[in-house]
Structures are given as C-alpha cells and as structure tokens.
Amino acid sequence: MNIEEEIDVDEIFEKIESYFGFVPKIFQVLAEKPATLKAYCEKVETINNDDALPSLTKEFVAIGAASAIGAENCLLTHLKVAEKFGAKQEQLLLAILMGSLIAETDALSKSLRVYENFKEQV
C-alpha cells in the first residue's frame, strides 16, 4: 500500500482549520503530496505545541517575520490568529513595525558595508 493512501488529508485539514480558522493555501497545495503535508504539519504542530513561548508570543514572532520578508498571506493569517488569541491592535502594529525595522536594518547593514568598502577603494 502506498504511504500517500494511508494519510487522512481531511483529518489534517480539520486540525489546521481549528488553529487558523481556515486552511491556508500552502496546506491546500501540499495536500497534493499527503506525506509531505503530514510531515510539514507535524513540524508546525511541534513548534506550536512547544510551551517555551506562549502561543500569542509565537504569533507575534510570526507577524514580525512575515512583515520582514514581505509575506503578505502569512502576515494576514498570523494577524488573524493573534487576534483570536487576544492580541490588541497596538500589539499587532508593533509586531509589524518590529519586523519591518529588522528588515530595514538588515538592508542598511549590508548596503553600508558595501559603501564603506567602496570608500576605501577610492
């Protein structure tokens, strides 16, 4: 029997929907390869179940990261989940600003190093 046939995608989708409130597109597409979907979801679940950080804090990290890399769909998804966990609007905005600040700082750091090297060559 093929491993793909043994995996209950509907059951996986139910778990995903219970967390996110819907099934994000990434999971829908991964369902074409149920074993891959299962493996990815197990990783997500392992991280989400780690109590080293509260769930809301993990969502703030996800919001900052999504903001930093410009992942609009991820950002919207994690904003919704954080709101479900009780985040206030000012907290959501601050998480976005923190992520964007880090992205800007990274761009400046790289660009200013090139500039410094350029100055030395002149």
N, CA, C and O atoms as CSV, one atom per row, in Angstrom:
chain,resi,resn,atom,element,x,y,z
A,1,MET,N,N,0.845,-1.192,0.000
A,1,MET,CA,C,0.000,0.000,0.000
A,1,MET,C,C,0.886,1.249,0.000
A,1,MET,O,O,1.879,1.311,0.724
A,2,ASN,N,N,0.532,2.211,-0.791
A,2,ASN,CA,C,1.244,3.485,-0.908
A,2,ASN,C,C,1.027,4.307,0.357
A,2,ASN,O,O,-0.101,4.422,0.835
A,3,ILE,N,N,2.102,4.883,0.905
A,3,ILE,CA,C,2.004,5.707,2.125
A,3,ILE,C,C,1.032,6.871,1.936
A,3,ILE,O,O,0.343,7.270,2.875
A,4,GLU,N,N,0.980,7.415,0.716
A,4,GLU,CA,C,0.080,8.539,0.428
A,4,GLU,C,C,-1.380,8.147,0.650
A,4,GLU,O,O,-2.196,8.982,1.039
A,5,GLU,N,N,-1.707,6.883,0.403
A,5,GLU,CA,C,-3.090,6.420,0.535
A,5,GLU,C,C,-3.500,6.264,1.990
A,5,GLU,O,O,-4.691,6.285,2.298
A,6,GLU,N,N,-2.541,6.109,2.886
A,6,GLU,CA,C,-2.824,5.890,4.296
A,6,GLU,C,C,-3.053,7.186,5.069
A,6,GLU,O,O,-3.489,7.145,6.220
A,7,ILE,N,N,-2.774,8.308,4.472
A,7,ILE,CA,C,-2.845,9.588,5.171
A,7,ILE,C,C,-4.217,10.224,4.962
A,7,ILE,O,O,-4.686,10.365,3.832
A,8,ASP,N,N,-4.851,10.606,6.074
A,8,ASP,CA,C,-6.179,11.217,6.030
A,8,ASP,C,C,-6.024,12.744,5.942
A,8,ASP,O,O,-5.873,13.423,6.958
A,9,VAL,N,N,-6.062,13.259,4.730
A,9,VAL,CA,C,-5.893,14.698,4.499
A,9,VAL,C,C,-7.007,15.485,5.170
A,9,VAL,O,O,-6.755,16.561,5.712
A,10,ASP,N,N,-8.231,14.977,5.147
A,10,ASP,CA,C,-9.346,15.681,5.784
A,10,ASP,C,C,-9.108,15.869,7.279
A,10,ASP,O,O,-9.416,16.920,7.840
A,11,GLU,N,N,-8.556,14.838,7.916
A,11,GLU,CA,C,-8.247,14.935,9.344
A,11,GLU,C,C,-7.172,16.002,9.590
A,11,GLU,O,O,-7.260,16.773,10.545
A,12,ILE,N,N,-6.177,16.037,8.735
A,12,ILE,CA,C,-5.123,17.053,8.846
A,12,ILE,C,C,-5.717,18.440,8.649
A,12,ILE,O,O,-5.396,19.368,9.391
A,13,PHE,N,N,-6.580,18.582,7.652
A,13,PHE,CA,C,-7.221,19.871,7.393
A,13,PHE,C,C,-8.076,20.323,8.572
A,13,PHE,O,O,-8.137,21.518,8.862
A,14,GLU,N,N,-8.735,19.395,9.254
A,14,GLU,CA,C,-9.540,19.756,10.425
A,14,GLU,C,C,-8.658,20.373,11.516
A,14,GLU,O,O,-9.034,21.367,12.138
A,15,LYS,N,N,-7.480,19.773,11.742
A,15,LYS,CA,C,-6.549,20.319,12.740
A,15,LYS,C,C,-6.081,21.718,12.332
A,15,LYS,O,O,-6.027,22.634,13.153
A,16,ILE,N,N,-5.746,21.863,11.052
A,16,ILE,CA,C,-5.266,23.147,10.549
A,16,ILE,C,C,-6.350,24.202,10.715
A,16,ILE,O,O,-6.086,25.311,11.181
A,17,GLU,N,N,-7.567,23.849,10.330
A,17,GLU,CA,C,-8.676,24.805,10.419
A,17,GLU,C,C,-8.986,25.167,11.866
A,17,GLU,O,O,-9.377,26.300,12.146
A,18,SER,N,N,-8.816,24.225,12.787
A,18,SER,CA,C,-9.086,24.534,14.191
A,18,SER,C,C,-8.085,25.553,14.733
A,18,SER,O,O,-8.410,26.308,15.649
A,19,TYR,N,N,-6.870,25.582,14.176
A,19,TYR,CA,C,-5.862,26.538,14.631
A,19,TYR,C,C,-5.989,27.877,13.910
A,19,TYR,O,O,-6.057,28.928,14.546
A,20,PHE,N,N,-6.022,27.830,12.583
A,20,PHE,CA,C,-6.008,29.059,11.791
A,20,PHE,C,C,-7.399,29.642,11.528
A,20,PHE,O,O,-7.524,30.823,11.206
A,21,GLY,N,N,-8.428,28.829,11.662
A,21,GLY,CA,C,-9.775,29.290,11.330
A,21,GLY,C,C,-10.129,29.015,9.874
A,21,GLY,O,O,-11.268,29.231,9.460
A,22,PHE,N,N,-9.177,28.548,9.110
A,22,PHE,CA,C,-9.340,28.172,7.710
A,22,PHE,C,C,-8.109,27.366,7.326
A,22,PHE,O,O,-7.183,27.221,8.124
A,23,VAL,N,N,-8.098,26.849,6.118
A,23,VAL,CA,C,-6.938,26.089,5.645
A,23,VAL,C,C,-6.160,26.982,4.677
A,23,VAL,O,O,-6.590,27.179,3.541
A,24,PRO,N,N,-5.014,27.526,5.116
A,24,PRO,CA,C,-4.212,28.380,4.230
A,24,PRO,C,C,-3.795,27.651,2.954
A,24,PRO,O,O,-3.659,26.428,2.927
A,25,LYS,N,N,-3.602,28.426,1.921
A,25,LYS,CA,C,-3.292,27.898,0.592
A,25,LYS,C,C,-2.088,26.958,0.606
A,25,LYS,O,O,-2.099,25.941,-0.088
A,26,ILE,N,N,-1.062,27.273,1.375
A,26,ILE,CA,C,0.133,26.431,1.406
A,26,ILE,C,C,-0.221,24.982,1.740
A,26,ILE,O,O,0.329,24.054,1.147
A,27,PHE,N,N,-1.140,24.790,2.687
A,27,PHE,CA,C,-1.537,23.443,3.076
A,27,PHE,C,C,-2.409,22.799,1.995
A,27,PHE,O,O,-2.321,21.595,1.752
A,28,GLN,N,N,-3.243,23.604,1.355
A,28,GLN,CA,C,-4.092,23.076,0.285
A,28,GLN,C,C,-3.235,22.503,-0.847
A,28,GLN,O,O,-3.519,21.423,-1.365
A,29,VAL,N,N,-2.197,23.228,-1.220
A,29,VAL,CA,C,-1.333,22.762,-2.309
A,29,VAL,C,C,-0.496,21.573,-1.854
A,29,VAL,O,O,-0.320,20.619,-2.612
A,30,LEU,N,N,0.022,21.614,-0.627
A,30,LEU,CA,C,0.801,20.480,-0.117
A,30,LEU,C,C,-0.031,19.201,-0.058
A,30,LEU,O,O,0.527,18.104,-0.071
A,31,ALA,N,N,-1.335,19.324,0.007
A,31,ALA,CA,C,-2.208,18.144,0.059
A,31,ALA,C,C,-2.084,17.283,-1.190
A,31,ALA,O,O,-2.485,16.119,-1.183
A,32,GLU,N,N,-1.534,17.844,-2.258
A,32,GLU,CA,C,-1.284,17.039,-3.457
A,32,GLU,C,C,-0.266,15.944,-3.161
A,32,GLU,O,O,-0.227,14.924,-3.850
A,33,LYS,N,N,0.553,16.153,-2.141
A,33,LYS,CA,C,1.532,15.164,-1.683
A,33,LYS,C,C,1.248,14.929,-0.193
A,33,LYS,O,O,1.915,15.518,0.659
A,34,PRO,N,N,0.278,14.084,0.128
A,34,PRO,CA,C,-0.138,13.918,1.526
A,34,PRO,C,C,0.987,13.630,2.510
A,34,PRO,O,O,0.941,14.110,3.643
A,35,ALA,N,N,1.993,12.862,2.113
A,35,ALA,CA,C,3.092,12.579,3.041
A,35,ALA,C,C,3.869,13.853,3.363
A,35,ALA,O,O,4.306,14.051,4.497
A,36,THR,N,N,4.037,14.706,2.369
A,36,THR,CA,C,4.723,15.984,2.584
A,36,THR,C,C,3.873,16.892,3.458
A,36,THR,O,O,4.386,17.539,4.371
A,37,LEU,N,N,2.570,16.943,3.181
A,37,LEU,CA,C,1.647,17.717,4.008
A,37,LEU,C,C,1.728,17.258,5.456
A,37,LEU,O,O,1.833,18.079,6.368
A,38,LYS,N,N,1.680,15.962,5.665
A,38,LYS,CA,C,1.725,15.417,7.021
A,38,LYS,C,C,3.023,15.799,7.720
A,38,LYS,O,O,3.004,16.232,8.872
A,39,ALA,N,N,4.142,15.641,7.037
A,39,ALA,CA,C,5.439,15.966,7.637
A,39,ALA,C,C,5.531,17.448,7.990
A,39,ALA,O,O,5.990,17.808,9.074
A,40,TYR,N,N,5.095,18.297,7.073
A,40,TYR,CA,C,5.143,19.739,7.321
A,40,TYR,C,C,4.233,20.107,8.497
A,40,TYR,O,O,4.610,20.900,9.359
A,41,CYS,N,N,3.046,19.527,8.520
A,41,CYS,CA,C,2.105,19.832,9.599
A,41,CYS,C,C,2.606,19.344,10.952
A,41,CYS,O,O,2.372,19.986,11.975
A,42,GLU,N,N,3.296,18.207,10.953
A,42,GLU,CA,C,3.867,17.714,12.203
A,42,GLU,C,C,4.929,18.681,12.724
A,42,GLU,O,O,5.033,18.900,13.931
A,43,LYS,N,N,5.716,19.259,11.815
A,43,LYS,CA,C,6.719,20.243,12.233
A,43,LYS,C,C,6.034,21.489,12.798
A,43,LYS,O,O,6.425,21.996,13.850
A,44,VAL,N,N,5.014,21.976,12.096
A,44,VAL,CA,C,4.268,23.147,12.564
A,44,VAL,C,C,3.656,22.867,13.929
A,44,VAL,O,O,3.738,23.693,14.839
A,45,GLU,N,N,3.049,21.707,14.063
A,45,GLU,CA,C,2.402,21.337,15.318
A,45,GLU,C,C,3.413,21.222,16.461
A,45,GLU,O,O,3.133,21.644,17.583
A,46,THR,N,N,4.576,20.659,16.181
A,46,THR,CA,C,5.621,20.531,17.199
A,46,THR,C,C,6.052,21.900,17.706
A,46,THR,O,O,6.182,22.117,18.911
A,47,ILE,N,N,6.269,22.818,16.774
A,47,ILE,CA,C,6.674,24.173,17.161
A,47,ILE,C,C,5.549,24.877,17.907
A,47,ILE,O,O,5.789,25.511,18.935
A,48,ASN,N,N,4.323,24.772,17.398
A,48,ASN,CA,C,3.189,25.429,18.053
A,48,ASN,C,C,2.917,24.869,19.441
A,48,ASN,O,O,2.436,25.592,20.313
A,49,ASN,N,N,3.218,23.589,19.661
A,49,ASN,CA,C,2.963,22.967,20.963
A,49,ASN,C,C,4.101,23.164,21.959
A,49,ASN,O,O,3.958,22.811,23.130
A,50,ASP,N,N,5.221,23.716,21.520
A,50,ASP,CA,C,6.346,23.972,22.419
A,50,ASP,C,C,5.964,25.130,23.339
A,50,ASP,O,O,5.686,26.234,22.872
A,51,ASP,N,N,5.950,24.879,24.622
A,51,ASP,CA,C,5.497,25.911,25.557
A,51,ASP,C,C,6.619,26.803,26.088
A,51,ASP,O,O,6.440,27.487,27.095
A,52,ALA,N,N,7.780,26.800,25.413
A,52,ALA,CA,C,8.853,27.708,25.807
A,52,ALA,C,C,8.429,29.168,25.624
A,52,ALA,O,O,8.914,30.061,26.318
A,53,LEU,N,N,7.516,29.389,24.675
A,53,LEU,CA,C,6.903,30.709,24.483
A,53,LEU,C,C,5.385,30.521,24.452
A,53,LEU,O,O,4.891,29.517,23.941
A,54,PRO,N,N,4.656,31.482,24.996
A,54,PRO,CA,C,3.196,31.410,24.899
A,54,PRO,C,C,2.758,31.496,23.425
A,54,PRO,O,O,3.465,32.062,22.590
A,55,SER,N,N,1.605,30.935,23.128
A,55,SER,CA,C,1.088,30.921,21.752
A,55,SER,C,C,1.018,32.321,21.148
A,55,SER,O,O,1.385,32.519,19.990
A,56,LEU,N,N,0.552,33.282,21.924
A,56,LEU,CA,C,0.435,34.639,21.389
A,56,LEU,C,C,1.809,35.210,21.056
A,56,LEU,O,O,1.962,35.891,20.042
A,57,THR,N,N,2.795,34.948,21.881
A,57,THR,CA,C,4.152,35.418,21.603
A,57,THR,C,C,4.665,34.808,20.306
A,57,THR,O,O,5.276,35.503,19.494
A,58,LYS,N,N,4.423,33.521,20.105
A,58,LYS,CA,C,4.841,32.868,18.855
A,58,LYS,C,C,4.166,33.526,17.657
A,58,LYS,O,O,4.774,33.662,16.595
A,59,GLU,N,N,2.922,33.929,17.825
A,59,GLU,CA,C,2.224,34.609,16.722
A,59,GLU,C,C,2.838,35.988,16.459
A,59,GLU,O,O,2.933,36.410,15.306
A,60,PHE,N,N,3.253,36.691,17.511
A,60,PHE,CA,C,3.925,37.977,17.308
A,60,PHE,C,C,5.241,37.781,16.551
A,60,PHE,O,O,5.589,38.591,15.693
A,61,VAL,N,N,5.965,36.718,16.865
A,61,VAL,CA,C,7.199,36.410,16.136
A,61,VAL,C,C,6.873,36.150,14.665
A,61,VAL,O,O,7.564,36.646,13.775
A,62,ALA,N,N,5.825,35.373,14.416
A,62,ALA,CA,C,5.425,35.071,13.039
A,62,ALA,C,C,5.017,36.340,12.298
A,62,ALA,O,O,5.332,36.496,11.119
A,63,ILE,N,N,4.325,37.240,12.972
A,63,ILE,CA,C,3.914,38.508,12.358
A,63,ILE,C,C,5.141,39.343,12.006
A,63,ILE,O,O,5.227,39.892,10.907
A,64,GLY,N,N,6.080,39.437,12.927
A,64,GLY,CA,C,7.303,40.198,12.655
A,64,GLY,C,C,8.089,39.610,11.507
A,64,GLY,O,O,8.577,40.340,10.644
A,65,ALA,N,N,8.217,38.284,11.488
A,65,ALA,CA,C,8.959,37.623,10.411
A,65,ALA,C,C,8.256,37.810,9.074
A,65,ALA,O,O,8.899,38.119,8.071
A,66,ALA,N,N,6.951,37.626,9.055
A,66,ALA,CA,C,6.197,37.796,7.804
A,66,ALA,C,C,6.310,39.225,7.298
A,66,ALA,O,O,6.427,39.461,6.096
A,67,SER,N,N,6.276,40.166,8.216
A,67,SER,CA,C,6.439,41.569,7.844
A,67,SER,C,C,7.829,41.813,7.267
A,67,SER,O,O,7.974,42.501,6.256
A,68,ALA,N,N,8.841,41.252,7.904
A,68,ALA,CA,C,10.225,41.462,7.478
A,68,ALA,C,C,10.486,40.928,6.079
A,68,ALA,O,O,11.222,41.542,5.308
A,69,ILE,N,N,9.891,39.795,5.748
A,69,ILE,CA,C,10.163,39.206,4.430
A,69,ILE,C,C,9.102,39.545,3.396
A,69,ILE,O,O,9.192,39.110,2.248
A,70,GLY,N,N,8.102,40.317,3.792
A,70,GLY,CA,C,7.072,40.738,2.851
A,70,GLY,C,C,6.106,39.630,2.465
A,70,GLY,O,O,5.593,39.617,1.346
A,71,ALA,N,N,5.856,38.707,3.373
A,71,ALA,CA,C,4.957,37.587,3.109
A,71,ALA,C,C,3.528,37.986,3.485
A,71,ALA,O,O,3.068,37.732,4.599
A,72,GLU,N,N,2.843,38.611,2.537
A,72,GLU,CA,C,1.518,39.186,2.813
A,72,GLU,C,C,0.496,38.157,3.290
A,72,GLU,O,O,-0.238,38.417,4.244
A,73,ASN,N,N,0.436,37.001,2.644
A,73,ASN,CA,C,-0.548,35.996,3.049
A,73,ASN,C,C,-0.246,35.461,4.440
A,73,ASN,O,O,-1.156,35.269,5.246
A,74,CYS,N,N,1.016,35.221,4.722
A,74,CYS,CA,C,1.411,34.761,6.066
A,74,CYS,C,C,1.081,35.836,7.100
A,74,CYS,O,O,0.569,35.539,8.179
A,75,LEU,N,N,1.378,37.067,6.761
A,75,LEU,CA,C,1.107,38.166,7.682
A,75,LEU,C,C,-0.375,38.225,8.025
A,75,LEU,O,O,-0.736,38.301,9.199
A,76,LEU,N,N,-1.230,38.192,7.020
A,76,LEU,CA,C,-2.671,38.252,7.262
A,76,LEU,C,C,-3.139,37.056,8.097
A,76,LEU,O,O,-3.938,37.211,9.020
A,77,THR,N,N,-2.643,35.881,7.768
A,77,THR,CA,C,-3.020,34.674,8.522
A,77,THR,C,C,-2.647,34.812,9.986
A,77,THR,O,O,-3.467,34.538,10.862
A,78,HIS,N,N,-1.416,35.236,10.265
A,78,HIS,CA,C,-0.965,35.307,11.658
A,78,HIS,C,C,-1.564,36.493,12.403
A,78,HIS,O,O,-1.690,36.451,13.626
A,79,LEU,N,N,-1.932,37.539,11.692
A,79,LEU,CA,C,-2.684,38.623,12.337
A,79,LEU,C,C,-4.022,38.088,12.845
A,79,LEU,O,O,-4.431,38.384,13.968
A,80,LYS,N,N,-4.697,37.303,12.016
A,80,LYS,CA,C,-5.997,36.731,12.405
A,80,LYS,C,C,-5.853,35.802,13.602
A,80,LYS,O,O,-6.657,35.853,14.533
A,81,VAL,N,N,-4.828,34.952,13.580
A,81,VAL,CA,C,-4.634,34.009,14.688
A,81,VAL,C,C,-4.290,34.767,15.965
A,81,VAL,O,O,-4.824,34.460,17.030
A,82,ALA,N,N,-3.407,35.750,15.868
A,82,ALA,CA,C,-3.034,36.528,17.059
A,82,ALA,C,C,-4.254,37.245,17.632
A,82,ALA,O,O,-4.426,37.311,18.849
A,83,GLU,N,N,-5.082,37.770,16.770
A,83,GLU,CA,C,-6.305,38.430,17.241
A,83,GLU,C,C,-7.206,37.419,17.955
A,83,GLU,O,O,-7.813,37.732,18.979
A,84,LYS,N,N,-7.287,36.209,17.405
A,84,LYS,CA,C,-8.072,35.144,18.039
A,84,LYS,C,C,-7.528,34.824,19.426
A,84,LYS,O,O,-8.290,34.492,20.334
A,85,PHE,N,N,-6.190,34.923,19.592
A,85,PHE,CA,C,-5.562,34.651,20.884
A,85,PHE,C,C,-5.608,35.849,21.840
A,85,PHE,O,O,-5.093,35.778,22.955
A,86,GLY,N,N,-6.229,36.949,21.394
A,86,GLY,CA,C,-6.416,38.086,22.286
A,86,GLY,C,C,-5.505,39.276,22.057
A,86,GLY,O,O,-5.476,40.187,22.883
A,87,ALA,N,N,-4.764,39.296,20.963
A,87,ALA,CA,C,-3.875,40.432,20.690
A,87,ALA,C,C,-4.679,41.703,20.475
A,87,ALA,O,O,-5.764,41.689,19.894
A,88,LYS,N,N,-4.121,42.787,20.954
A,88,LYS,CA,C,-4.722,44.110,20.741
A,88,LYS,C,C,-4.139,44.710,19.458
A,88,LYS,O,O,-3.052,44.330,19.022
A,89,GLN,N,N,-4.866,45.639,18.869
A,89,GLN,CA,C,-4.437,46.262,17.619
A,89,GLN,C,C,-3.061,46.895,17.739
A,89,GLN,O,O,-2.245,46.784,16.825
A,90,GLU,N,N,-2.796,47.562,18.863
A,90,GLU,CA,C,-1.493,48.222,19.024
A,90,GLU,C,C,-0.359,47.189,19.112
A,90,GLU,O,O,0.766,47.470,18.699
A,91,GLN,N,N,-0.647,46.008,19.642
A,91,GLN,CA,C,0.354,44.946,19.687
A,91,GLN,C,C,0.638,44.398,18.285
A,91,GLN,O,O,1.787,44.138,17.927
A,92,LEU,N,N,-0.421,44.231,17.507
A,92,LEU,CA,C,-0.255,43.743,16.136
A,92,LEU,C,C,0.583,44.719,15.321
A,92,LEU,O,O,1.488,44.316,14.590
A,93,LEU,N,N,0.275,45.999,15.453
A,93,LEU,CA,C,1.013,47.018,14.714
A,93,LEU,C,C,2.482,47.040,15.151
A,93,LEU,O,O,3.378,47.155,14.315
A,94,LEU,N,N,2.724,46.932,16.446
A,94,LEU,CA,C,4.102,46.938,16.933
A,94,LEU,C,C,4.887,45.733,16.412
A,94,LEU,O,O,6.063,45.861,16.070
A,95,ALA,N,N,4.252,44.577,16.352
A,95,ALA,CA,C,4.923,43.383,15.808
A,95,ALA,C,C,5.303,43.614,14.344
A,95,ALA,O,O,6.388,43.223,13.915
A,96,ILE,N,N,4.412,44.245,13.581
A,96,ILE,CA,C,4.709,44.574,12.182
A,96,ILE,C,C,5.866,45.572,12.113
A,96,ILE,O,O,6.786,45.406,11.312
A,97,LEU,N,N,5.818,46.594,12.942
A,97,LEU,CA,C,6.875,47.610,12.935
A,97,LEU,C,C,8.224,47.018,13.327
A,97,LEU,O,O,9.250,47.381,12.751
A,98,MET,N,N,8.233,46.110,14.303
A,98,MET,CA,C,9.487,45.479,14.722
A,98,MET,C,C,10.071,44.643,13.582
A,98,MET,O,O,11.270,44.715,13.313
A,99,GLY,N,N,9.241,43.862,12.921
A,99,GLY,CA,C,9.714,43.050,11.804
A,99,GLY,C,C,10.239,43.902,10.673
A,99,GLY,O,O,11.284,43.610,10.091
A,100,SER,N,N,9.516,44.948,10.368
A,100,SER,CA,C,9.939,45.858,9.295
A,100,SER,C,C,11.229,46.579,9.657
A,100,SER,O,O,12.078,46.812,8.797
A,101,LEU,N,N,11.373,46.927,10.916
A,101,LEU,CA,C,12.598,47.584,11.381
A,101,LEU,C,C,13.806,46.669,11.199
A,101,LEU,O,O,14.868,47.114,10.763
A,102,ILE,N,N,13.644,45.411,11.529
A,102,ILE,CA,C,14.744,44.460,11.364
A,102,ILE,C,C,15.090,44.306,9.884
A,102,ILE,O,O,16.266,44.245,9.526
A,103,ALA,N,N,14.077,44.245,9.024
A,103,ALA,CA,C,14.330,44.135,7.583
A,103,ALA,C,C,15.078,45.374,7.081
A,103,ALA,O,O,16.014,45.266,6.289
A,104,GLU,N,N,14.656,46.542,7.549
A,104,GLU,CA,C,15.327,47.783,7.144
A,104,GLU,C,C,16.764,47.808,7.659
A,104,GLU,O,O,17.682,48.193,6.935
A,105,THR,N,N,16.954,47.396,8.906
A,105,THR,CA,C,18.285,47.376,9.495
A,105,THR,C,C,19.201,46.419,8.732
A,105,THR,O,O,20.376,46.717,8.520
A,106,ASP,N,N,18.668,45.281,8.327
A,106,ASP,CA,C,19.447,44.322,7.544
A,106,ASP,C,C,19.867,44.935,6.212
A,106,ASP,O,O,21.022,44.810,5.805
A,107,ALA,N,N,18.936,45.594,5.537
A,107,ALA,CA,C,19.262,46.230,4.250
A,107,ALA,C,C,20.312,47.322,4.444
A,107,ALA,O,O,21.252,47.425,3.655
A,108,LEU,N,N,20.160,48.134,5.482
A,108,LEU,CA,C,21.135,49.184,5.757
A,108,LEU,C,C,22.502,48.599,6.084
A,108,LEU,O,O,23.523,49.069,5.581
A,109,SER,N,N,22.517,47.591,6.913
A,109,SER,CA,C,23.774,46.976,7.311
A,109,SER,C,C,24.544,46.470,6.088
A,109,SER,O,O,25.738,46.736,5.948
A,110,LYS,N,N,23.870,45.753,5.219
A,110,LYS,CA,C,24.521,45.232,4.014
A,110,LYS,C,C,24.965,46.366,3.089
A,110,LYS,O,O,26.087,46.361,2.582
A,111,SER,N,N,24.085,47.327,2.878
A,111,SER,CA,C,24.391,48.424,1.965
A,111,SER,C,C,25.505,49.312,2.492
A,111,SER,O,O,26.371,49.744,1.731
A,112,LEU,N,N,25.488,49.584,3.780
A,112,LEU,CA,C,26.523,50.444,4.353
A,112,LEU,C,C,27.889,49.769,4.369
A,112,LEU,O,O,28.907,50.456,4.283
A,113,ARG,N,N,27.940,48.452,4.475
A,113,ARG,CA,C,29.211,47.734,4.375
A,113,ARG,C,C,29.782,47.865,2.965
A,113,ARG,O,O,30.982,48.071,2.786
A,114,VAL,N,N,28.904,47.742,1.964
A,114,VAL,CA,C,29.351,47.924,0.577
A,114,VAL,C,C,29.854,49.347,0.398
A,114,VAL,O,O,30.888,49.567,-0.232
A,115,TYR,N,N,29.135,50.305,0.943
A,115,TYR,CA,C,29.534,51.709,0.851
A,115,TYR,C,C,30.887,51.943,1.510
A,115,TYR,O,O,31.746,52.619,0.943
A,116,GLU,N,N,31.081,51.388,2.705
A,116,GLU,CA,C,32.359,51.523,3.408
A,116,GLU,C,C,33.503,50.934,2.574
A,116,GLU,O,O,34.565,51.545,2.451
A,117,ASN,N,N,33.283,49.756,2.009
A,117,ASN,CA,C,34.293,49.136,1.156
A,117,ASN,C,C,34.581,49.987,-0.093
A,117,ASN,O,O,35.727,50.123,-0.521
A,118,PHE,N,N,33.531,50.540,-0.650
A,118,PHE,CA,C,33.654,51.404,-1.821
A,118,PHE,C,C,34.517,52.632,-1.491
A,118,PHE,O,O,35.406,52.995,-2.262
A,119,LYS,N,N,34.247,53.272,-0.337
A,119,LYS,CA,C,35.005,54.449,0.062
A,119,LYS,C,C,36.488,54.148,0.201
A,119,LYS,O,O,37.335,54.966,-0.158
A,120,GLU,N,N,36.789,52.982,0.718
A,120,GLU,CA,C,38.176,52.591,0.909
A,120,GLU,C,C,38.917,52.419,-0.410
A,120,GLU,O,O,40.137,52.570,-0.462
A,121,GLN,N,N,38.193,52.106,-1.464
A,121,GLN,CA,C,38.797,51.866,-2.775
A,121,GLN,C,C,39.042,53.158,-3.549
A,121,GLN,O,O,39.823,53.171,-4.500
A,122,VAL,N,N,38.393,54.225,-3.155
A,122,VAL,CA,C,38.503,55.481,-3.880
A,122,VAL,C,C,39.746,56.249,-3.469
A,122,VAL,O,O,39.997,57.338,-3.984
